[in-house]
Amino acid sequence: MKELRALEEEELLRRIAEIENDLLRERGIAAMGGAPPSPGRMRALRTNVARALTVLGERERAARARTAAR
């Protein structure tokens, strides 16, 4: 989480896109009937996407709170 919070918004969005692309690839392998090389990787990828989206949401809420306080 510290690493994600240190990233700028553009880099964070890029990271989310990369992770989602990896997840899509893993899901494709599983859908074709193949066993993914690492079964726990899909869960880890979903968790990482959720963490990154949480950081984005925190930033949006903080920005809204700053504008509402003015």
mmJSON file of the N, C-alpha and C atoms, coordinates in Angstrom:
{"data_MODEL":{"atom_site":{
"group_PDB":["ATOM","ATOM","ATOM","ATOM","ATOM","ATOM","ATOM","ATOM","ATOM","ATOM","ATOM","ATOM","ATOM","ATOM","ATOM","ATOM","ATOM","ATOM","ATOM","ATOM","ATOM","ATOM","ATOM","ATOM","ATOM","ATOM","ATOM","ATOM","ATOM","ATOM","ATOM","ATOM","ATOM","ATOM","ATOM","ATOM","ATOM","ATOM","ATOM","ATOM","ATOM","ATOM","ATOM","ATOM","ATOM","ATOM","ATOM","ATOM","ATOM","ATOM","ATOM","ATOM","ATOM","ATOM","ATOM","ATOM","ATOM","ATOM","ATOM","ATOM","ATOM","ATOM","ATOM","ATOM","ATOM","ATOM","ATOM","ATOM","ATOM","ATOM","ATOM","ATOM","ATOM","ATOM","ATOM","ATOM","ATOM","ATOM","ATOM","ATOM","ATOM","ATOM","ATOM","ATOM","ATOM","ATOM","ATOM","ATOM","ATOM","ATOM","ATOM","ATOM","ATOM","ATOM","ATOM","ATOM","ATOM","ATOM","ATOM","ATOM","ATOM","ATOM","ATOM","ATOM","ATOM","ATOM","ATOM","ATOM","ATOM","ATOM","ATOM","ATOM","ATOM","ATOM","ATOM","ATOM","ATOM","ATOM","ATOM","ATOM","ATOM","ATOM","ATOM","ATOM","ATOM","ATOM","ATOM","ATOM","ATOM","ATOM","ATOM","ATOM","ATOM","ATOM","ATOM","ATOM","ATOM","ATOM","ATOM","ATOM","ATOM","ATOM","ATOM","ATOM","ATOM","ATOM","ATOM","ATOM","ATOM","ATOM","ATOM","ATOM","ATOM","ATOM","ATOM","ATOM","ATOM","ATOM","ATOM","ATOM","ATOM","ATOM","ATOM","ATOM","ATOM","ATOM","ATOM","ATOM","ATOM","ATOM","ATOM","ATOM","ATOM","ATOM","ATOM","ATOM","ATOM","ATOM","ATOM","ATOM","ATOM","ATOM","ATOM","ATOM","ATOM","ATOM","ATOM","ATOM","ATOM","ATOM","ATOM","ATOM","ATOM","ATOM","ATOM","ATOM","ATOM","ATOM","ATOM","ATOM","ATOM","ATOM","ATOM","ATOM","ATOM","ATOM","ATOM","ATOM","ATOM","ATOM"],
"id":[1,2,3,4,5,6,7,8,9,10,11,12,13,14,15,16,17,18,19,20,21,22,23,24,25,26,27,28,29,30,31,32,33,34,35,36,37,38,39,40,41,42,43,44,45,46,47,48,49,50,51,52,53,54,55,56,57,58,59,60,61,62,63,64,65,66,67,68,69,70,71,72,73,74,75,76,77,78,79,80,81,82,83,84,85,86,87,88,89,90,91,92,93,94,95,96,97,98,99,100,101,102,103,104,105,106,107,108,109,110,111,112,113,114,115,116,117,118,119,120,121,122,123,124,125,126,127,128,129,130,131,132,133,134,135,136,137,138,139,140,141,142,143,144,145,146,147,148,149,150,151,152,153,154,155,156,157,158,159,160,161,162,163,164,165,166,167,168,169,170,171,172,173,174,175,176,177,178,179,180,181,182,183,184,185,186,187,188,189,190,191,192,193,194,195,196,197,198,199,200,201,202,203,204,205,206,207,208,209,210],
"type_symbol":["N","C","C","N","C","C","N","C","C","N","C","C","N","C","C","N","C","C","N","C","C","N","C","C","N","C","C","N","C","C","N","C","C","N","C","C","N","C","C","N","C","C","N","C","C","N","C","C","N","C","C","N","C","C","N","C","C","N","C","C","N","C","C","N","C","C","N","C","C","N","C","C","N","C","C","N","C","C","N","C","C","N","C","C","N","C","C","N","C","C","N","C","C","N","C","C","N","C","C","N","C","C","N","C","C","N","C","C","N","C","C","N","C","C","N","C","C","N","C","C","N","C","C","N","C","C","N","C","C","N","C","C","N","C","C","N","C","C","N","C","C","N","C","C","N","C","C","N","C","C","N","C","C","N","C","C","N","C","C","N","C","C","N","C","C","N","C","C","N","C","C","N","C","C","N","C","C","N","C","C","N","C","C","N","C","C","N","C","C","N","C","C","N","C","C","N","C","C","N","C","C","N","C","C","N","C","C","N","C","C"],
"label_atom_id":["N","CA","C","N","CA","C","N","CA","C","N","CA","C","N","CA","C","N","CA","C","N","CA","C","N","CA","C","N","CA","C","N","CA","C","N","CA","C","N","CA","C","N","CA","C","N","CA","C","N","CA","C","N","CA","C","N","CA","C","N","CA","C","N","CA","C","N","CA","C","N","CA","C","N","CA","C","N","CA","C","N","CA","C","N","CA","C","N","CA","C","N","CA","C","N","CA","C","N","CA","C","N","CA","C","N","CA","C","N","CA","C","N","CA","C","N","CA","C","N","CA","C","N","CA","C","N","CA","C","N","CA","C","N","CA","C","N","CA","C","N","CA","C","N","CA","C","N","CA","C","N","CA","C","N","CA","C","N","CA","C","N","CA","C","N","CA","C","N","CA","C","N","CA","C","N","CA","C","N","CA","C","N","CA","C","N","CA","C","N","CA","C","N","CA","C","N","CA","C","N","CA","C","N","CA","C","N","CA","C","N","CA","C","N","CA","C","N","CA","C","N","CA","C","N","CA","C","N","CA","C","N","CA","C","N","CA","C","N","CA","C","N","CA","C"],
"label_alt_id":[null,null,null,null,null,null,null,null,null,null,null,null,null,null,null,null,null,null,null,null,null,null,null,null,null,null,null,null,null,null,null,null,null,null,null,null,null,null,null,null,null,null,null,null,null,null,null,null,null,null,null,null,null,null,null,null,null,null,null,null,null,null,null,null,null,null,null,null,null,null,null,null,null,null,null,null,null,null,null,null,null,null,null,null,null,null,null,null,null,null,null,null,null,null,null,null,null,null,null,null,null,null,null,null,null,null,null,null,null,null,null,null,null,null,null,null,null,null,null,null,null,null,null,null,null,null,null,null,null,null,null,null,null,null,null,null,null,null,null,null,null,null,null,null,null,null,null,null,null,null,null,null,null,null,null,null,null,null,null,null,null,null,null,null,null,null,null,null,null,null,null,null,null,null,null,null,null,null,null,null,null,null,null,null,null,null,null,null,null,null,null,null,null,null,null,null,null,null,null,null,null,null,null,null,null,null,null,null,null,null],
"label_comp_id":["MET","MET","MET","LYS","LYS","LYS","GLU","GLU","GLU","LEU","LEU","LEU","ARG","ARG","ARG","ALA","ALA","ALA","LEU","LEU","LEU","GLU","GLU","GLU","GLU","GLU","GLU","GLU","GLU","GLU","GLU","GLU","GLU","LEU","LEU","LEU","LEU","LEU","LEU","ARG","ARG","ARG","ARG","ARG","ARG","ILE","ILE","ILE","ALA","ALA","ALA","GLU","GLU","GLU","ILE","ILE","ILE","GLU","GLU","GLU","ASN","ASN","ASN","ASP","ASP","ASP","LEU","LEU","LEU","LEU","LEU","LEU","ARG","ARG","ARG","GLU","GLU","GLU","ARG","ARG","ARG","GLY","GLY","GLY","ILE","ILE","ILE","ALA","ALA","ALA","ALA","ALA","ALA","MET","MET","MET","GLY","GLY","GLY","GLY","GLY","GLY","ALA","ALA","ALA","PRO","PRO","PRO","PRO","PRO","PRO","SER","SER","SER","PRO","PRO","PRO","GLY","GLY","GLY","ARG","ARG","ARG","MET","MET","MET","ARG","ARG","ARG","ALA","ALA","ALA","LEU","LEU","LEU","ARG","ARG","ARG","THR","THR","THR","ASN","ASN","ASN","VAL","VAL","VAL","ALA","ALA","ALA","ARG","ARG","ARG","ALA","ALA","ALA","LEU","LEU","LEU","THR","THR","THR","VAL","VAL","VAL","LEU","LEU","LEU","GLY","GLY","GLY","GLU","GLU","GLU","ARG","ARG","ARG","GLU","GLU","GLU","ARG","ARG","ARG","ALA","ALA","ALA","ALA","ALA","ALA","ARG","ARG","ARG","ALA","ALA","ALA","ARG","ARG","ARG","THR","THR","THR","ALA","ALA","ALA","ALA","ALA","ALA","ARG","ARG","ARG"],
"label_asym_id":["A","A","A","A","A","A","A","A","A","A","A","A","A","A","A","A","A","A","A","A","A","A","A","A","A","A","A","A","A","A","A","A","A","A","A","A","A","A","A","A","A","A","A","A","A","A","A","A","A","A","A","A","A","A","A","A","A","A","A","A","A","A","A","A","A","A","A","A","A","A","A","A","A","A","A","A","A","A","A","A","A","A","A","A","A","A","A","A","A","A","A","A","A","A","A","A","A","A","A","A","A","A","A","A","A","A","A","A","A","A","A","A","A","A","A","A","A","A","A","A","A","A","A","A","A","A","A","A","A","A","A","A","A","A","A","A","A","A","A","A","A","A","A","A","A","A","A","A","A","A","A","A","A","A","A","A","A","A","A","A","A","A","A","A","A","A","A","A","A","A","A","A","A","A","A","A","A","A","A","A","A","A","A","A","A","A","A","A","A","A","A","A","A","A","A","A","A","A","A","A","A","A","A","A","A","A","A","A","A","A"],
"label_entity_id":["1","1","1","1","1","1","1","1","1","1","1","1","1","1","1","1","1","1","1","1","1","1","1","1","1","1","1","1","1","1","1","1","1","1","1","1","1","1","1","1","1","1","1","1","1","1","1","1","1","1","1","1","1","1","1","1","1","1","1","1","1","1","1","1","1","1","1","1","1","1","1","1","1","1","1","1","1","1","1","1","1","1","1","1","1","1","1","1","1","1","1","1","1","1","1","1","1","1","1","1","1","1","1","1","1","1","1","1","1","1","1","1","1","1","1","1","1","1","1","1","1","1","1","1","1","1","1","1","1","1","1","1","1","1","1","1","1","1","1","1","1","1","1","1","1","1","1","1","1","1","1","1","1","1","1","1","1","1","1","1","1","1","1","1","1","1","1","1","1","1","1","1","1","1","1","1","1","1","1","1","1","1","1","1","1","1","1","1","1","1","1","1","1","1","1","1","1","1","1","1","1","1","1","1","1","1","1","1","1","1"],
"label_seq_id":[1,1,1,2,2,2,3,3,3,4,4,4,5,5,5,6,6,6,7,7,7,8,8,8,9,9,9,10,10,10,11,11,11,12,12,12,13,13,13,14,14,14,15,15,15,16,16,16,17,17,17,18,18,18,19,19,19,20,20,20,21,21,21,22,22,22,23,23,23,24,24,24,25,25,25,26,26,26,27,27,27,28,28,28,29,29,29,30,30,30,31,31,31,32,32,32,33,33,33,34,34,34,35,35,35,36,36,36,37,37,37,38,38,38,39,39,39,40,40,40,41,41,41,42,42,42,43,43,43,44,44,44,45,45,45,46,46,46,47,47,47,48,48,48,49,49,49,50,50,50,51,51,51,52,52,52,53,53,53,54,54,54,55,55,55,56,56,56,57,57,57,58,58,58,59,59,59,60,60,60,61,61,61,62,62,62,63,63,63,64,64,64,65,65,65,66,66,66,67,67,67,68,68,68,69,69,69,70,70,70],
"pdbx_PDB_ins_code":[null,null,null,null,null,null,null,null,null,null,null,null,null,null,null,null,null,null,null,null,null,null,null,null,null,null,null,null,null,null,null,null,null,null,null,null,null,null,null,null,null,null,null,null,null,null,null,null,null,null,null,null,null,null,null,null,null,null,null,null,null,null,null,null,null,null,null,null,null,null,null,null,null,null,null,null,null,null,null,null,null,null,null,null,null,null,null,null,null,null,null,null,null,null,null,null,null,null,null,null,null,null,null,null,null,null,null,null,null,null,null,null,null,null,null,null,null,null,null,null,null,null,null,null,null,null,null,null,null,null,null,null,null,null,null,null,null,null,null,null,null,null,null,null,null,null,null,null,null,null,null,null,null,null,null,null,null,null,null,null,null,null,null,null,null,null,null,null,null,null,null,null,null,null,null,null,null,null,null,null,null,null,null,null,null,null,null,null,null,null,null,null,null,null,null,null,null,null,null,null,null,null,null,null,null,null,null,null,null,null],
"Cartn_x":[0.824,0.0,0.87,1.97,2.847,3.369,3.713,4.225,3.156,1.928,0.839,0.526,0.562,0.266,1.344,2.56,3.662,3.578,2.807,2.71,1.816,2.115,1.238,0.012,-1.021,-2.287,-2.138,-1.372,-1.192,-0.5,0.53,1.265,0.385,-0.44,-1.348,-2.363,-2.895,-3.835,-3.141,-1.898,-1.14,-0.915,-0.619,-0.395,-1.668,-2.817,-4.096,-4.347,-4.075,-4.283,-3.387,-2.149,-1.231,-1.718,-2.149,-2.606,-3.873,-4.794,-6.025,-5.734,-4.726,-4.331,-3.787,-2.962,-2.456,-3.595,-4.543,-5.689,-6.53,-6.706,-7.458,-6.77,-5.461,-4.694,-4.863,-4.773,-4.943,-6.35,-7.345,-8.724,-8.93,-8.27,-8.362,-7.804,-6.679,-6.078,-7.023,-7.604,-8.516,-9.788,-10.271,-11.504,-11.312,-10.104,-9.843,-9.613,-9.735,-9.604,-8.213,-7.306,-5.947,-5.816,-4.887,-4.623,-3.632,-3.942,-2.991,-1.699,-0.574,0.702,0.73,0.076,0.026,-1.421,-2.121,-3.538,-3.798,-2.889,-3.088,-2.84,-2.292,-1.965,-3.218,-4.29,-5.524,-6.062,-6.051,-6.534,-5.644,-4.333,-3.386,-3.582,-3.826,-4.052,-5.32,-6.397,-7.649,-7.44,-6.69,-6.417,-5.62,-4.633,-3.822,-4.637,-5.553,-6.433,-7.287,-7.835,-8.678,-7.883,-6.658,-5.816,-5.575,-5.253,-4.986,-6.245,-7.391,-8.642,-8.993,-8.624,-8.847,-8.042,-6.797,-5.949,-6.543,-7.018,-7.654,-8.894,-9.695,-10.89,-10.559,-9.508,-9.078,-8.689,-7.979,-7.544,-8.734,-9.708,-10.898,-11.684,-11.85,-12.581,-11.848,-10.524,-9.739,-9.856,-9.859,-10.0,-11.378,-12.402,-13.753,-13.889,-13.246,-13.321,-12.619,-11.511,-10.801,-11.638,-12.32,-13.128,-14.383,-14.916,-16.113,-15.786,-14.569,-14.162,-13.935,-13.753,-13.482,-14.701],
"Cartn_y":[-1.19,0.0,1.256,1.237,2.405,2.709,1.642,1.814,2.424,1.961,2.484,3.933,4.267,5.642,6.611,6.11,6.966,7.294,6.533,6.747,7.94,8.579,9.636,8.987,9.774,9.228,8.553,9.164,8.585,7.228,7.156,5.902,4.841,5.261,4.335,3.765,4.613,4.145,3.192,3.486,2.603,1.251,1.268,0.032,-0.806,-0.161,-0.874,-1.537,-0.814,-1.374,-2.589,-2.53,-3.662,-4.884,-4.661,-5.766,-6.383,-5.534,-6.05,-6.831,-6.409,-7.134,-8.519,-8.582,-9.871,-10.77,-10.172,-10.938,-11.469,-10.659,-11.094,-12.283,-12.23,-13.329,-14.605,-14.487,-15.649,-16.232,-15.363,-15.836,-16.535,-16.039,-16.669,-18.077,-18.254,-19.584,-20.521,-20.038,-20.865,-21.185,-20.226,-20.434,-21.465,-21.557,-22.522,-23.923,-24.064,-25.376,-25.679,-24.761,-24.979,-24.574,-25.192,-24.813,-23.658,-22.607,-21.494,-21.953,-21.394,-21.812,-21.644,-20.602,-20.35,-20.037,-20.979,-20.771,-19.584,-19.304,-18.19,-16.841,-16.832,-15.565,-14.77,-15.444,-14.728,-13.978,-14.624,-13.966,-12.79,-12.976,-11.901,-10.714,-10.989,-9.909,-9.133,-9.861,-9.185,-8.318,-8.831,-8.078,-6.817,-6.933,-5.766,-4.699,-5.114,-4.144,-3.44,-4.183,-3.592,-2.605,-2.939,-2.026,-0.725,-0.828,0.368,1.222,0.585,1.338,1.994,1.355,1.942,3.223,3.195,4.386,5.51,5.188,6.204,6.794,5.927,6.392,7.281,6.933,7.766,9.155,9.202,10.492,11.318,10.68,11.409,11.957,11.137,11.598,12.74,12.669,13.733,15.022,14.915,16.108,16.725,15.875,16.394,17.065,16.506,17.08,18.435,18.549,19.827,20.897,20.54,21.538,21.882,20.926,21.191,22.067,21.982,22.75,24.218,24.52,25.914,26.721],
"Cartn_z":[0.0,0.0,0.0,0.729,0.761,-0.638,-1.356,-2.715,-3.614,-3.49,-4.313,-3.966,-2.692,-2.285,-2.741,-2.946,-3.381,-4.871,-5.626,-7.065,-7.383,-8.512,-9.002,-9.634,-9.851,-10.344,-11.712,-12.608,-13.94,-13.852,-13.032,-12.878,-12.214,-11.276,-10.604,-11.6,-12.46,-13.482,-14.459,-14.8,-15.681,-15.02,-13.723,-12.979,-12.932,-12.722,-12.706,-14.055,-15.14,-16.482,-16.716,-16.262,-16.423,-15.662,-14.433,-13.593,-14.188,-14.642,-15.239,-16.514,-17.279,-18.479,-18.11,-17.068,-16.596,-16.126,-15.418,-14.923,-16.083,-17.098,-18.274,-18.942,-19.038,-19.629,-18.809,-17.486,-16.606,-16.726,-16.795,-16.932,-18.269,-19.319,-20.626,-20.612,-19.944,-19.824,-19.091,-18.001,-17.216,-18.009,-18.805,-19.568,-20.678,-21.208,-22.268,-21.714,-20.417,-19.807,-19.306,-19.507,-19.027,-17.58,-16.928,-15.54,-15.543,-14.835,-14.768,-14.087,-14.496,-13.91,-12.394,-11.918,-10.482,-10.093,-9.482,-9.173,-8.238,-7.353,-6.426,-7.055,-8.246,-8.921,-9.268,-9.67,-10.015,-8.804,-7.675,-6.46,-6.089,-6.215,-5.901,-6.841,-8.115,-9.077,-8.749,-8.425,-8.044,-6.806,-5.854,-4.627,-4.929,-5.821,-6.169,-6.883,-7.743,-8.407,-7.365,-6.426,-5.39,-4.538,-4.22,-3.425,-4.175,-5.452,-6.247,-6.383,-6.586,-6.679,-5.352,-4.255,-2.935,-2.78,-3.214,-3.13,-3.98,-5.185,-6.027,-5.346,-4.75,-4.049,-2.874,-2.137,-1.012,-1.491,-2.598,-3.142,-3.596,-4.225,-4.677,-3.495,-2.458,-1.274,-0.591,-0.534,0.081,-0.72,-2.036,-2.89,-2.714,-2.643,-2.427,-1.077,-0.063,1.277,1.308,0.57,0.522,-0.164,-1.249,-1.959,-1.162,-0.426,0.372,1.581,2.068,3.248,2.897,1.627,1.23,1.253],
"occupancy":[1.0,1.0,1.0,1.0,1.0,1.0,1.0,1.0,1.0,1.0,1.0,1.0,1.0,1.0,1.0,1.0,1.0,1.0,1.0,1.0,1.0,1.0,1.0,1.0,1.0,1.0,1.0,1.0,1.0,1.0,1.0,1.0,1.0,1.0,1.0,1.0,1.0,1.0,1.0,1.0,1.0,1.0,1.0,1.0,1.0,1.0,1.0,1.0,1.0,1.0,1.0,1.0,1.0,1.0,1.0,1.0,1.0,1.0,1.0,1.0,1.0,1.0,1.0,1.0,1.0,1.0,1.0,1.0,1.0,1.0,1.0,1.0,1.0,1.0,1.0,1.0,1.0,1.0,1.0,1.0,1.0,1.0,1.0,1.0,1.0,1.0,1.0,1.0,1.0,1.0,1.0,1.0,1.0,1.0,1.0,1.0,1.0,1.0,1.0,1.0,1.0,1.0,1.0,1.0,1.0,1.0,1.0,1.0,1.0,1.0,1.0,1.0,1.0,1.0,1.0,1.0,1.0,1.0,1.0,1.0,1.0,1.0,1.0,1.0,1.0,1.0,1.0,1.0,1.0,1.0,1.0,1.0,1.0,1.0,1.0,1.0,1.0,1.0,1.0,1.0,1.0,1.0,1.0,1.0,1.0,1.0,1.0,1.0,1.0,1.0,1.0,1.0,1.0,1.0,1.0,1.0,1.0,1.0,1.0,1.0,1.0,1.0,1.0,1.0,1.0,1.0,1.0,1.0,1.0,1.0,1.0,1.0,1.0,1.0,1.0,1.0,1.0,1.0,1.0,1.0,1.0,1.0,1.0,1.0,1.0,1.0,1.0,1.0,1.0,1.0,1.0,1.0,1.0,1.0,1.0,1.0,1.0,1.0,1.0,1.0,1.0,1.0,1.0,1.0,1.0,1.0,1.0,1.0,1.0,1.0],
"B_iso_or_equiv":[0.0,0.0,0.0,0.0,0.0,0.0,0.0,0.0,0.0,0.0,0.0,0.0,0.0,0.0,0.0,0.0,0.0,0.0,0.0,0.0,0.0,0.0,0.0,0.0,0.0,0.0,0.0,0.0,0.0,0.0,0.0,0.0,0.0,0.0,0.0,0.0,0.0,0.0,0.0,0.0,0.0,0.0,0.0,0.0,0.0,0.0,0.0,0.0,0.0,0.0,0.0,0.0,0.0,0.0,0.0,0.0,0.0,0.0,0.0,0.0,0.0,0.0,0.0,0.0,0.0,0.0,0.0,0.0,0.0,0.0,0.0,0.0,0.0,0.0,0.0,0.0,0.0,0.0,0.0,0.0,0.0,0.0,0.0,0.0,0.0,0.0,0.0,0.0,0.0,0.0,0.0,0.0,0.0,0.0,0.0,0.0,0.0,0.0,0.0,0.0,0.0,0.0,0.0,0.0,0.0,0.0,0.0,0.0,0.0,0.0,0.0,0.0,0.0,0.0,0.0,0.0,0.0,0.0,0.0,0.0,0.0,0.0,0.0,0.0,0.0,0.0,0.0,0.0,0.0,0.0,0.0,0.0,0.0,0.0,0.0,0.0,0.0,0.0,0.0,0.0,0.0,0.0,0.0,0.0,0.0,0.0,0.0,0.0,0.0,0.0,0.0,0.0,0.0,0.0,0.0,0.0,0.0,0.0,0.0,0.0,0.0,0.0,0.0,0.0,0.0,0.0,0.0,0.0,0.0,0.0,0.0,0.0,0.0,0.0,0.0,0.0,0.0,0.0,0.0,0.0,0.0,0.0,0.0,0.0,0.0,0.0,0.0,0.0,0.0,0.0,0.0,0.0,0.0,0.0,0.0,0.0,0.0,0.0,0.0,0.0,0.0,0.0,0.0,0.0,0.0,0.0,0.0,0.0,0.0,0.0],
"pdbx_formal_charge":[null,null,null,null,null,null,null,null,null,null,null,null,null,null,null,null,null,null,null,null,null,null,null,null,null,null,null,null,null,null,null,null,null,null,null,null,null,null,null,null,null,null,null,null,null,null,null,null,null,null,null,null,null,null,null,null,null,null,null,null,null,null,null,null,null,null,null,null,null,null,null,null,null,null,null,null,null,null,null,null,null,null,null,null,null,null,null,null,null,null,null,null,null,null,null,null,null,null,null,null,null,null,null,null,null,null,null,null,null,null,null,null,null,null,null,null,null,null,null,null,null,null,null,null,null,null,null,null,null,null,null,null,null,null,null,null,null,null,null,null,null,null,null,null,null,null,null,null,null,null,null,null,null,null,null,null,null,null,null,null,null,null,null,null,null,null,null,null,null,null,null,null,null,null,null,null,null,null,null,null,null,null,null,null,null,null,null,null,null,null,null,null,null,null,null,null,null,null,null,null,null,null,null,null,null,null,null,null,null,null],
"auth_seq_id":[1,1,1,2,2,2,3,3,3,4,4,4,5,5,5,6,6,6,7,7,7,8,8,8,9,9,9,10,10,10,11,11,11,12,12,12,13,13,13,14,14,14,15,15,15,16,16,16,17,17,17,18,18,18,19,19,19,20,20,20,21,21,21,22,22,22,23,23,23,24,24,24,25,25,25,26,26,26,27,27,27,28,28,28,29,29,29,30,30,30,31,31,31,32,32,32,33,33,33,34,34,34,35,35,35,36,36,36,37,37,37,38,38,38,39,39,39,40,40,40,41,41,41,42,42,42,43,43,43,44,44,44,45,45,45,46,46,46,47,47,47,48,48,48,49,49,49,50,50,50,51,51,51,52,52,52,53,53,53,54,54,54,55,55,55,56,56,56,57,57,57,58,58,58,59,59,59,60,60,60,61,61,61,62,62,62,63,63,63,64,64,64,65,65,65,66,66,66,67,67,67,68,68,68,69,69,69,70,70,70],
"auth_comp_id":["MET","MET","MET","LYS","LYS","LYS","GLU","GLU","GLU","LEU","LEU","LEU","ARG","ARG","ARG","ALA","ALA","ALA","LEU","LEU","LEU","GLU","GLU","GLU","GLU","GLU","GLU","GLU","GLU","GLU","GLU","GLU","GLU","LEU","LEU","LEU","LEU","LEU","LEU","ARG","ARG","ARG","ARG","ARG","ARG","ILE","ILE","ILE","ALA","ALA","ALA","GLU","GLU","GLU","ILE","ILE","ILE","GLU","GLU","GLU","ASN","ASN","ASN","ASP","ASP","ASP","LEU","LEU","LEU","LEU","LEU","LEU","ARG","ARG","ARG","GLU","GLU","GLU","ARG","ARG","ARG","GLY","GLY","GLY","ILE","ILE","ILE","ALA","ALA","ALA","ALA","ALA","ALA","MET","MET","MET","GLY","GLY","GLY","GLY","GLY","GLY","ALA","ALA","ALA","PRO","PRO","PRO","PRO","PRO","PRO","SER","SER","SER","PRO","PRO","PRO","GLY","GLY","GLY","ARG","ARG","ARG","MET","MET","MET","ARG","ARG","ARG","ALA","ALA","ALA","LEU","LEU","LEU","ARG","ARG","ARG","THR","THR","THR","ASN","ASN","ASN","VAL","VAL","VAL","ALA","ALA","ALA","ARG","ARG","ARG","ALA","ALA","ALA","LEU","LEU","LEU","THR","THR","THR","VAL","VAL","VAL","LEU","LEU","LEU","GLY","GLY","GLY","GLU","GLU","GLU","ARG","ARG","ARG","GLU","GLU","GLU","ARG","ARG","ARG","ALA","ALA","ALA","ALA","ALA","ALA","ARG","ARG","ARG","ALA","ALA","ALA","ARG","ARG","ARG","THR","THR","THR","ALA","ALA","ALA","ALA","ALA","ALA","ARG","ARG","ARG"],
"auth_asym_id":["A","A","A","A","A","A","A","A","A","A","A","A","A","A","A","A","A","A","A","A","A","A","A","A","A","A","A","A","A","A","A","A","A","A","A","A","A","A","A","A","A","A","A","A","A","A","A","A","A","A","A","A","A","A","A","A","A","A","A","A","A","A","A","A","A","A","A","A","A","A","A","A","A","A","A","A","A","A","A","A","A","A","A","A","A","A","A","A","A","A","A","A","A","A","A","A","A","A","A","A","A","A","A","A","A","A","A","A","A","A","A","A","A","A","A","A","A","A","A","A","A","A","A","A","A","A","A","A","A","A","A","A","A","A","A","A","A","A","A","A","A","A","A","A","A","A","A","A","A","A","A","A","A","A","A","A","A","A","A","A","A","A","A","A","A","A","A","A","A","A","A","A","A","A","A","A","A","A","A","A","A","A","A","A","A","A","A","A","A","A","A","A","A","A","A","A","A","A","A","A","A","A","A","A","A","A","A","A","A","A"],
"auth_atom_id":["N","CA","C","N","CA","C","N","CA","C","N","CA","C","N","CA","C","N","CA","C","N","CA","C","N","CA","C","N","CA","C","N","CA","C","N","CA","C","N","CA","C","N","CA","C","N","CA","C","N","CA","C","N","CA","C","N","CA","C","N","CA","C","N","CA","C","N","CA","C","N","CA","C","N","CA","C","N","CA","C","N","CA","C","N","CA","C","N","CA","C","N","CA","C","N","CA","C","N","CA","C","N","CA","C","N","CA","C","N","CA","C","N","CA","C","N","CA","C","N","CA","C","N","CA","C","N","CA","C","N","CA","C","N","CA","C","N","CA","C","N","CA","C","N","CA","C","N","CA","C","N","CA","C","N","CA","C","N","CA","C","N","CA","C","N","CA","C","N","CA","C","N","CA","C","N","CA","C","N","CA","C","N","CA","C","N","CA","C","N","CA","C","N","CA","C","N","CA","C","N","CA","C","N","CA","C","N","CA","C","N","CA","C","N","CA","C","N","CA","C","N","CA","C","N","CA","C","N","CA","C","N","CA","C","N","CA","C","N","CA","C","N","CA","C"],
"pdbx_PDB_model_num":[1,1,1,1,1,1,1,1,1,1,1,1,1,1,1,1,1,1,1,1,1,1,1,1,1,1,1,1,1,1,1,1,1,1,1,1,1,1,1,1,1,1,1,1,1,1,1,1,1,1,1,1,1,1,1,1,1,1,1,1,1,1,1,1,1,1,1,1,1,1,1,1,1,1,1,1,1,1,1,1,1,1,1,1,1,1,1,1,1,1,1,1,1,1,1,1,1,1,1,1,1,1,1,1,1,1,1,1,1,1,1,1,1,1,1,1,1,1,1,1,1,1,1,1,1,1,1,1,1,1,1,1,1,1,1,1,1,1,1,1,1,1,1,1,1,1,1,1,1,1,1,1,1,1,1,1,1,1,1,1,1,1,1,1,1,1,1,1,1,1,1,1,1,1,1,1,1,1,1,1,1,1,1,1,1,1,1,1,1,1,1,1,1,1,1,1,1,1,1,1,1,1,1,1,1,1,1,1,1,1]
}}}
